[in-house]
Amino acid sequence: MGLIRAITNAVGSSVADQWREYFYCDSLDENVLVAKGQKRTSDKRATSNTKGESNIISNGSIIAVNEGQCMLIIDQGKIAEVCAEAGEFIYESSTEPSVFYGPLGESLKNTFATIGKRFTMGGDPAKDQRVYFFNTKEIIGNKYGTMNPVPFRVVDNNIGLDIDISIRCNGEYSYKIVDPLLFYTNVCANVADEYTRDRIDSQLKTELLTALQPAFAKVSAMGIRYSELPGHTMEIADALNDVLSEKWAGLRGIEIASFGVNTVKASEEDEAMIKELQKTAVLRNSNMAAATLVSAQAEAMKAAASNTSTGPMMAFAGMNMANMAGGMDATSLFAMGQNQQQAAPAPQAAAPVAPAPAPAPANAWTCGCGHSGNTNKFCSECGARKPEEQTADGWLCPVCSAQNKGKFCAECGTQKPTGEPLYKCDKCGWEPADPKNPPKFCPECGDPFDESDVVK
C-alpha cells in the first residue's frame, strides 16, 4: 500500500506543478530590503493552480519586476537567475518541466522523469526554488550622531596652521544595495518572508561612526574647515565610501548614496585656540601690528586719564615705562610695513606682442643648409654660393658650390643642372634610368616618388 500511495502522490504532485506560475512583489517600502516573491493564486473556484508546491517554479513561469527592484531566483540554495530590468521575466531554464511550455514531446519526457524522482522521495519533490526581490532604491532617514568627539585636522595654509581638534556632528545618511548577489550571499541569505533594515542598521551606524575619523582626515586634507562641512557633503560621502569600500561594497554590496550634516560643533577651548592663533598670525603684518599697538596705547591712555587712585601723572609715567621696556613703538612698525611694501616685487606687465615678420624679398633664396631669406650671392649662414649663380666660363654645383665646366661636378660628381628636376629614391637610393621620368613607385622598396625624391 505504501508503494501505491507513493506513486499516487508522485503523479499527483507532478501534475499539480505542471501549471505555469506568476510571481510578483508588492511595493517594497523603505523598511524592507528583501522580500520573498508571492505566487499569484486567485479564488480557488476560479483557478486550478492551487495544489502546487509553494517553492517550486515550473519552466516558463512569469516573474514581474518593478522599477527599483532586482529579482533573484534561488534553485536548490544557489543563485540561478538575476534580473534588475523592470518588466516581464520568463524563467525558461527551470529544472521543473511543464507540458504547457516548450516542445510537448520533450516536456512529457521530462515530466515522467520527474515523477520517477518524486516516487523515490515518497511523492514529495526534492526541490526548493524561490524568488526574492531586493529593494535597490535609496534607503533614506538613517540618523547618526557622534557620542564622543571625533578628531578633525584643521589646516590653514594662509597662516601655516596645522593642528588636531575634536568635533561633534550629527545628521542623516542614505545607502543603496548596489550588488544584490553579495547582499544575499553574505547578509540576508534564504529568508522566509522579509528582511528589514532594522536588522542591519545598528551595525551600519557603528561602522559609519568608526569610519568618520579617517574620512574627516581626507576631507581636511583638501583644505576644508570643519565649519564648512555642511557645504561639502558630497566629498564626505566619497571619502566614507573609500574607507568603507571593503566592508560595505566588497562584502555586503552596499554603498553610501548621500551624507547630510545638520550641525558641527568644536569644543569651546579648541574654538578659542583657533581664533587666538588666527588673530596672532595677523600681527605678522607690520602695519597690522602697528595699528593694534596704537589701539592698545589709546585704550591705555583712556584708562590712565580716568585713574583717580594714584593720579593721572603716575599712571602716565607707568605707561611710558612700559612703552620703553617693550622695545618697539608704532612708528617703527609703520616704517617696517612701508619697507615691506616697497620691497615687494611689482606685478609684471604683460609681455609685448612680437611684431609679425616682414615678408621676404622677391629675390630671396634658400641655401642647402636650410637658411632662408638670403638676398646676396652667398649664404649668410654657411657662406655657400647661390646655386643658380653661374659664371661666364662655367657653372656652380648646387651641392658643393664648386665651379665646373663639364657636364658633371669635378668635386662631387653631381650632374650639371638642366632646369628640370632629377629623381632618386630617398628611402633606398635607387636611381631610375631616366632621372627626369621616374616610375610612380620605387621597384626596390615600393616608396612612391614625390617631391622628397628630387635631388636638384
C-alpha positions as CSV (number, residue, x, y, z in Angstrom):
1,M,0.0,0.0,0.0
2,G,2.9,2.3,0.7
3,L,4.3,2.0,-2.8
4,I,1.0,2.5,-4.4
5,R,0.4,5.7,-2.2
6,A,3.9,6.9,-3.1
7,I,3.3,6.5,-6.9
8,T,-0.1,8.2,-6.5
9,N,1.4,11.1,-4.6
10,A,4.3,11.4,-7.1
11,V,1.9,11.6,-10.0
12,G,-0.4,14.0,-8.3
13,S,2.3,16.4,-7.1
14,S,3.9,16.4,-10.6
15,V,0.6,17.1,-12.3
16,A,-0.1,19.9,-9.8
17,D,3.2,21.5,-10.6
18,Q,2.7,21.5,-14.3
19,W,0.9,24.9,-14.3
20,R,3.0,28.0,-15.1
21,E,3.2,30.3,-12.2
22,Y,3.1,34.1,-12.0
23,F,5.3,35.7,-9.3
24,Y,5.1,39.3,-8.2
25,C,6.1,41.6,-5.3
26,D,4.0,44.3,-3.8
27,S,5.6,47.7,-3.4
28,L,8.7,47.5,-1.1
29,D,8.6,50.2,1.5
30,E,11.7,51.9,2.9
31,N,11.9,49.5,5.8
32,V,12.1,46.3,3.7
33,L,15.3,45.4,2.0
34,V,14.5,41.9,0.7
35,A,11.1,40.2,0.2
36,K,10.2,36.7,-1.0
37,G,8.2,36.6,-4.2
38,Q,4.5,35.7,-4.0
39,K,2.8,33.2,-6.3
40,R,-0.5,34.7,-7.5
41,T,-3.5,32.4,-7.0
42,S,-7.0,33.8,-7.3
43,D,-10.2,32.4,-5.8
44,K,-10.0,28.6,-5.6
45,R,-13.2,28.3,-7.6
46,A,-11.7,30.4,-10.5
47,T,-8.3,28.7,-10.8
48,S,-6.8,25.2,-10.9
49,N,-3.3,26.2,-9.8
50,T,-3.9,25.8,-6.0
51,K,-2.3,22.4,-5.2
52,G,1.2,23.0,-6.4
53,E,4.2,23.3,-4.1
54,S,4.9,26.9,-3.0
55,N,8.7,26.5,-3.5
56,I,8.5,25.0,-7.0
57,I,8.8,27.2,-10.1
58,S,7.7,25.4,-13.3
59,N,9.5,26.1,-16.6
60,G,8.0,29.1,-18.4
61,S,6.8,30.8,-15.3
62,I,6.5,34.6,-15.4
63,I,8.0,37.0,-12.9
64,A,7.1,40.7,-12.8
65,V,10.0,43.0,-11.9
66,N,9.1,46.6,-10.9
67,E,11.3,49.7,-11.0
68,G,13.7,50.0,-8.1
69,Q,13.8,46.2,-7.6
70,C,16.2,43.4,-8.5
71,M,14.9,39.8,-8.8
72,L,16.9,36.7,-7.8
73,I,15.9,33.1,-8.5
74,I,17.3,30.6,-6.0
75,D,17.4,27.0,-7.1
76,Q,18.5,24.4,-4.5
77,G,20.2,27.2,-2.5
78,K,22.2,28.5,-5.4
79,I,21.6,31.7,-7.4
80,A,20.2,30.6,-10.8
81,E,18.9,33.9,-12.4
82,V,19.3,37.6,-11.8
83,C,17.2,40.4,-13.4
84,A,17.3,44.1,-12.5
85,E,15.5,45.4,-15.5
86,A,11.8,46.4,-15.0
87,G,9.3,44.3,-16.9
88,E,8.3,40.7,-17.5
89,F,10.9,37.9,-16.9
90,I,10.2,34.4,-18.2
91,Y,12.1,31.6,-16.4
92,E,13.0,29.3,-19.3
93,S,15.8,27.3,-17.6
94,S,13.9,25.7,-14.7
95,T,14.6,22.1,-13.7
96,E,10.9,21.6,-13.2
97,P,9.2,20.8,-16.6
98,S,5.8,22.0,-17.7
99,V,3.7,20.5,-20.5
100,F,2.3,24.0,-21.2
101,Y,5.7,25.5,-22.2
102,G,8.2,24.3,-24.7
103,P,8.1,21.3,-27.0
104,L,5.4,18.9,-25.9
105,G,7.3,15.7,-26.5
106,E,10.4,16.8,-24.5
107,S,8.2,18.2,-21.8
108,L,6.3,14.9,-21.4
109,K,9.6,13.0,-21.3
110,N,10.9,15.3,-18.5
111,T,7.7,15.1,-16.6
112,F,7.8,11.3,-16.4
113,A,11.4,11.6,-15.3
114,T,10.3,14.0,-12.5
115,I,7.6,11.5,-11.5
116,G,10.2,8.8,-11.1
117,K,12.3,11.0,-8.9
118,R,9.4,12.0,-6.7
119,F,8.4,8.4,-6.3
120,T,11.8,7.6,-4.7
121,M,11.1,10.5,-2.3
122,G,7.7,9.2,-1.3
123,G,5.9,11.5,-3.6
124,D,7.5,14.8,-2.4
125,P,9.6,17.0,-4.6
126,A,13.3,17.1,-3.7
127,K,13.5,20.7,-4.9
128,D,13.4,24.2,-3.3
129,Q,13.1,27.1,-5.7
130,R,12.4,30.6,-4.6
131,V,12.1,34.1,-5.9
132,Y,13.5,37.1,-4.0
133,F,13.0,40.8,-4.7
134,F,15.7,43.3,-3.5
135,N,15.0,46.9,-2.8
136,T,17.5,48.9,-4.9
137,K,16.0,52.3,-4.1
138,E,17.8,54.8,-1.8
139,I,17.3,53.9,1.8
140,I,16.9,57.3,3.5
141,G,16.4,58.6,7.0
142,N,19.3,56.9,8.8
143,K,20.2,59.2,11.6
144,Y,23.7,59.3,13.2
145,G,25.4,61.3,15.9
146,T,28.8,61.2,17.5
147,M,28.5,60.4,21.2
148,N,32.2,61.1,21.7
149,P,34.2,63.8,20.0
150,V,35.8,62.9,16.6
151,P,39.3,64.1,15.8
152,F,39.5,66.6,13.0
153,R,42.6,68.1,11.4
154,V,42.5,71.8,10.9
155,V,44.7,73.1,8.1
156,D,45.1,76.8,7.2
157,N,47.8,77.4,4.7
158,N,47.4,81.1,4.9
159,I,48.8,81.3,8.4
160,G,50.7,78.0,8.5
161,L,48.2,76.3,10.9
162,D,48.1,72.5,11.2
163,I,46.5,71.2,14.4
164,D,44.1,68.5,15.6
165,I,40.9,69.4,17.3
166,S,37.8,67.4,18.4
167,I,34.4,68.0,16.9
168,R,30.8,66.6,17.4
169,C,28.4,66.3,14.5
170,N,25.0,64.8,13.7
171,G,22.8,64.3,10.7
172,E,21.4,61.7,8.4
173,Y,22.7,59.4,5.6
174,S,21.3,57.1,3.0
175,Y,22.6,54.0,1.4
176,K,21.7,51.7,-1.5
177,I,22.0,48.0,-2.3
178,V,24.3,48.1,-5.4
179,D,25.1,44.3,-5.5
180,P,22.2,42.1,-4.6
181,L,24.2,38.9,-5.1
182,L,26.7,39.9,-2.4
183,F,23.9,41.1,-0.1
184,Y,22.1,37.7,-0.5
185,T,25.2,35.7,-0.1
186,N,26.7,37.5,2.9
187,V,23.8,39.2,4.7
188,C,20.2,38.0,4.3
189,A,20.6,34.5,2.8
190,N,17.4,32.4,2.4
191,V,14.9,34.4,4.4
192,A,11.4,33.0,4.9
193,D,9.4,36.2,4.3
194,E,11.1,39.6,4.6
195,Y,14.5,41.1,5.6
196,T,14.0,44.6,7.2
197,R,16.5,47.3,7.7
198,D,16.3,47.3,11.5
199,R,18.3,44.0,11.4
200,I,21.4,45.7,10.0
201,D,21.0,49.5,10.6
202,S,22.7,49.3,14.1
203,Q,25.8,47.6,12.6
204,L,26.0,50.1,9.7
205,K,25.7,53.1,12.0
206,T,28.5,51.8,14.3
207,E,30.8,51.2,11.3
208,L,29.9,54.6,9.9
209,L,30.9,56.4,13.0
210,T,34.1,54.4,13.1
211,A,34.9,55.5,9.5
212,L,34.2,59.2,10.2
213,Q,37.7,59.8,11.6
214,P,39.7,58.7,8.5
215,A,37.0,60.2,6.2
216,F,37.3,63.6,8.0
217,A,41.1,63.3,7.7
218,K,40.7,63.0,3.9
219,V,38.3,66.0,3.8
220,S,40.5,68.2,6.0
221,A,43.5,67.4,3.7
222,M,41.5,69.1,0.9
223,G,41.7,72.4,2.9
224,I,38.0,72.2,4.0
225,R,37.4,73.7,7.5
226,Y,35.1,71.9,10.0
227,S,32.7,74.8,9.9
228,E,32.3,74.3,6.1
229,L,31.4,70.6,6.3
230,P,27.7,71.1,5.7
231,G,28.6,72.5,2.3
232,H,30.8,69.6,1.3
233,T,28.6,66.6,1.9
234,M,29.4,65.0,-1.5
235,E,33.2,65.0,-0.6
236,I,32.4,63.4,2.8
237,A,30.2,60.7,1.1
238,D,33.0,59.9,-1.4
239,A,35.6,59.7,1.5
240,L,33.3,57.4,3.5
241,N,32.8,55.1,0.5
242,D,36.6,54.9,0.1
243,V,37.0,54.0,3.8
244,L,34.0,51.6,3.9
245,S,34.5,50.1,0.4
246,E,36.0,46.8,1.7
247,K,33.3,46.2,4.4
248,W,30.2,47.7,2.7
249,A,30.7,47.4,-1.0
250,G,33.1,44.5,-1.2
251,L,31.4,42.4,1.5
252,R,27.7,43.4,1.6
253,G,27.1,45.1,-1.8
254,I,26.1,48.4,-0.1
255,E,27.3,52.0,-0.8
256,I,26.5,55.3,0.8
257,A,24.3,57.3,-1.5
258,S,24.3,60.7,0.3
259,F,25.5,62.1,3.6
260,G,23.9,65.1,5.4
261,V,25.4,67.1,8.2
262,N,23.0,69.1,10.5
263,T,25.4,70.7,12.9
264,V,29.2,70.6,13.5
265,K,30.5,71.9,16.8
266,A,34.0,72.1,18.2
267,S,34.8,72.4,21.9
268,E,34.9,76.0,23.3
269,E,38.6,75.5,24.2
270,D,39.5,74.5,20.6
271,E,37.5,77.3,19.0
272,A,39.1,79.9,21.3
273,M,42.6,78.5,20.5
274,I,42.0,78.7,16.7
275,K,40.7,82.3,16.9
276,E,43.7,83.3,19.0
277,L,46.1,81.7,16.6
278,Q,44.4,83.4,13.6
279,K,44.5,86.7,15.4
280,T,48.1,86.3,16.3
281,A,49.0,85.4,12.7
282,V,47.5,88.7,11.5
283,L,50.2,90.6,13.6
284,R,52.9,89.2,11.3
285,N,52.0,92.1,9.1
286,S,53.9,95.2,10.4
287,N,51.1,97.6,9.5
288,M,48.5,95.5,11.3
289,A,50.8,95.1,14.3
290,A,51.3,98.9,14.4
291,A,47.6,99.6,14.2
292,T,47.0,97.1,17.0
293,L,49.6,98.8,19.1
294,V,48.2,102.2,18.5
295,S,44.7,101.0,19.5
296,A,46.2,99.4,22.7
297,Q,48.0,102.6,23.6
298,A,44.9,104.7,23.1
299,E,42.9,102.4,25.4
300,A,45.8,102.6,27.9
301,M,45.7,106.4,27.8
302,K,42.0,106.5,28.4
303,A,42.4,104.2,31.4
304,A,45.3,106.3,32.8
305,A,43.4,109.5,32.4
306,S,40.5,108.0,34.4
307,N,42.7,106.7,37.2
308,T,41.9,108.5,40.4
309,S,43.6,106.3,42.9
310,T,47.2,107.1,42.2
311,G,46.7,110.1,40.0
312,P,46.9,110.5,36.3
313,M,50.5,111.6,36.3
314,M,51.7,108.4,38.0
315,A,49.6,106.4,35.6
316,F,51.1,108.1,32.5
317,A,54.6,107.6,33.9
318,G,53.9,103.9,34.3
319,M,52.6,103.7,30.7
320,N,55.7,105.4,29.4
321,M,58.0,103.0,31.3
322,A,56.0,100.1,29.8
323,N,56.4,101.5,26.3
324,M,60.2,101.9,26.8
325,A,60.5,98.4,28.1
326,G,58.6,97.0,25.1
327,G,61.5,97.9,22.8
328,M,59.1,98.7,19.8
329,D,56.9,101.6,19.0
330,A,54.2,102.2,16.4
331,T,56.3,104.5,14.3
332,S,59.0,101.8,13.8
333,L,56.3,99.2,12.9
334,F,54.7,101.5,10.3
335,A,58.2,102.1,8.8
336,M,58.8,98.4,8.6
337,G,55.5,97.9,6.9
338,Q,56.3,100.6,4.3
339,N,59.6,99.0,3.6
340,Q,57.9,95.6,3.1
341,Q,55.5,97.1,0.6
342,Q,58.4,98.8,-1.3
343,A,60.4,95.6,-1.3
344,A,57.5,93.5,-2.6
345,P,58.0,92.7,-6.3
346,A,55.9,94.8,-8.6
347,P,53.4,92.9,-10.8
348,Q,54.9,92.0,-14.1
349,A,53.5,93.8,-17.2
350,A,52.2,91.7,-20.0
351,A,54.8,90.7,-22.4
352,P,54.8,92.8,-25.6
353,V,53.3,91.1,-28.6
354,A,56.0,90.3,-31.1
355,P,55.5,92.1,-34.5
356,A,54.7,90.0,-37.4
357,P,57.8,89.1,-39.5
358,A,58.3,91.2,-42.6
359,P,57.7,89.5,-45.9
360,A,60.7,88.0,-47.6
361,P,62.2,90.0,-50.5
362,A,61.3,88.9,-54.0
363,N,64.9,87.8,-54.9
364,A,65.4,85.8,-51.6
365,W,66.6,82.2,-51.9
366,T,67.1,79.2,-49.6
367,C,70.5,77.6,-49.1
368,G,71.1,73.9,-48.9
369,C,71.9,74.3,-45.2
370,G,68.2,75.3,-44.6
371,H,68.8,79.0,-44.0
372,S,66.2,81.1,-45.9
373,G,65.9,84.8,-46.7
374,N,69.3,85.1,-48.5
375,T,69.4,88.0,-50.9
376,N,73.1,88.0,-51.8
377,K,75.2,85.6,-53.9
378,F,76.4,83.8,-50.8
379,C,74.5,82.3,-47.8
380,S,74.7,84.5,-44.7
381,E,74.7,81.3,-42.5
382,C,77.3,79.0,-44.1
383,G,78.8,81.0,-46.9
384,A,77.8,78.7,-49.8
385,R,77.3,80.3,-53.2
386,K,73.9,80.8,-54.6
387,P,73.2,77.6,-56.7
388,E,71.7,79.4,-59.7
389,E,74.6,81.8,-59.9
390,Q,76.8,80.9,-62.9
391,T,80.0,82.4,-64.1
392,A,80.9,83.3,-67.6
393,D,83.2,80.3,-68.0
394,G,81.2,77.5,-66.3
395,W,78.5,76.6,-63.7
396,L,78.3,76.2,-60.0
397,C,77.5,72.9,-58.4
398,P,74.2,73.1,-56.4
399,V,75.6,70.6,-53.8
400,C,79.2,71.7,-53.0
401,S,79.2,75.1,-54.8
402,A,82.3,74.2,-56.9
403,Q,82.8,75.9,-60.2
404,N,82.8,73.5,-63.2
405,K,82.8,73.5,-67.0
406,G,81.8,70.0,-67.9
407,K,78.5,68.1,-67.5
408,F,79.4,66.7,-64.1
409,C,80.9,68.4,-61.0
410,A,84.6,67.7,-60.6
411,E,84.3,67.7,-56.8
412,C,81.2,65.6,-56.0
413,G,80.1,64.2,-59.4
414,T,76.7,66.0,-59.4
415,Q,75.2,66.3,-62.9
416,K,75.0,69.8,-64.3
417,P,71.6,71.3,-63.6
418,T,69.4,71.5,-66.7
419,G,66.4,73.3,-65.2
420,E,64.3,70.0,-65.0
421,P,64.0,68.0,-61.7
422,L,66.1,64.8,-61.3
423,Y,64.7,62.0,-59.1
424,K,66.4,59.5,-56.8
425,C,64.6,57.3,-54.2
426,D,65.2,58.9,-50.8
427,K,64.5,55.5,-49.0
428,C,66.9,53.0,-50.6
429,G,68.9,55.2,-53.0
430,W,67.7,53.6,-56.3
431,E,68.2,55.7,-59.4
432,P,65.9,55.4,-62.4
433,A,67.4,55.0,-65.9
434,D,65.8,58.3,-66.8
435,P,66.1,60.6,-63.7
436,K,63.7,63.0,-65.3
437,N,60.9,60.5,-65.8
438,P,60.9,58.1,-62.8
439,P,58.2,55.4,-62.3
440,K,55.3,56.1,-59.8
441,F,56.8,53.7,-57.2
442,C,60.4,52.5,-56.5
443,P,60.9,48.9,-57.7
444,E,63.2,48.2,-54.8
445,C,61.3,49.4,-51.7
446,G,57.9,50.4,-53.1
447,D,58.2,54.1,-51.9
448,P,56.2,56.5,-54.1
449,F,58.2,59.1,-56.0
450,D,57.3,62.7,-54.9
451,E,59.0,66.0,-54.2
452,S,61.1,64.4,-51.4
453,D,62.9,62.3,-54.1
454,V,64.0,65.3,-56.1
455,V,67.9,65.7,-56.0
456,K,68.0,69.1,-57.5
